[in-house]
């Protein structure tokens, strides 16, 4: 068993991080971000609607264990998905993927929001 020295990764300087994002065309970045955000917001809206109590108000949901569990899981999912809004893609291919995925998924997600609500 050999012991190798640990090589620490050099922390990126903020100007280096900006330089890596400058290679992404602004139109690609705007459209990809817009489609991604619309999809995630629609996903949050559907999750909120499904997580609401079935026969009671939010304030009396603790009386029914099923509604309480549904609300707790819905809250956790909504928080996790909301965090994903702020984690932006890192390269141009990720933005392209969101454009392709968004063109198919956003209309479906909006239809689901309208149907569920």
N, C-alpha and C positions, 0 to 999 in steps of 0.2 A: 504494500500500500504506500503510494507516494503522496507526499503533501506538496501541492502546487500553490504558489502564492495567488491570492485573490486579486483579480484585476478589477478595479472599480471603474464603472462606466463614468465617463466625463459628463458632467451636467451640461446640458445644452444652454447656451446663452440665448436670451430672448430674441436677439437679432437673427440667430441661426434658425429659430423656430419660424420666424416671420418669413425668412428666405425660402423655407421649404413650402410654405403655403402660397408664395407668390407665383409659383408655376401653374396654379390652378386658374383657368379662365374665370372671370367674374360672373359671366352668364351661367356657366356650369355650376358654380358655387351657389348662386341665388336660386336657380330652379331646383337643384338638388335639396337645398336646405328648406325651401318652401314646401315641396312635396313631402319631405320627411316630417316636417313639423305638422302639416295638415293630417297626415296619417297617424302620427302619435297622439295628437289632440283628439282625433276621432276615436282612437283606441281607448283613451281615457274616458271619453263620454260614454262609450258603450259599457265600459267596466263600472263606472259610477251607477249607471242605470240598472245594471244587472245586480250590483251589490246592495241596492236599497232594499229595505224590508218589504216583504210581500203584502202583508195585511195590516201593518202597524206603522206608527210614525218612527222616526229615527230615535226619539227619546224613550220609547217603550220597547225597543227591540231587545233589550237585555232580558226581557221576560221570556222570550222564545230563543232557545239555544241555537237553533238553525239559522235564524236571522242574525244573531250576534256573530256567529262564525262567518257567515257570508259577508257581513259588513267589515269584519276584521281582515279577512282575506282580500276583499276589494280595496280596502285602504292600503294594505301592503303592496298590492299590484299597482295601484295608482301612483304611489310614491316611487316605486321602482321605475315605472314607465316615465314619470315626470323627470326623474334624474337622467334618463336616456336622452331627453330633449337637449340637455346641456353638454352632452358628450358628442362633440362634432366629429365628422369623418376627417381622416388625416391625409388622404390622397385623392387625386382626381378620379381614380377608378371607383372609389367608394361613392363619390358624388354621382358618377355615371350609373352605378348600380341603383342608387336611390331614385334616379330619374326613371330608369326602366321599371323598377319595382313600383314606384309611385304612380306611373301612368296606368298601371293595372290595378294597384291596390287602393289608391285614393278614391276613385269613383265607387268601388265596392264598399269601402269603409264609410263613406258619406251615406250611401244607400242604407247600410246597416244602422247608422245613427238615426236616420229618419224613420226607419221601420221600428226600431226598438223604442224610441222616445215616443 
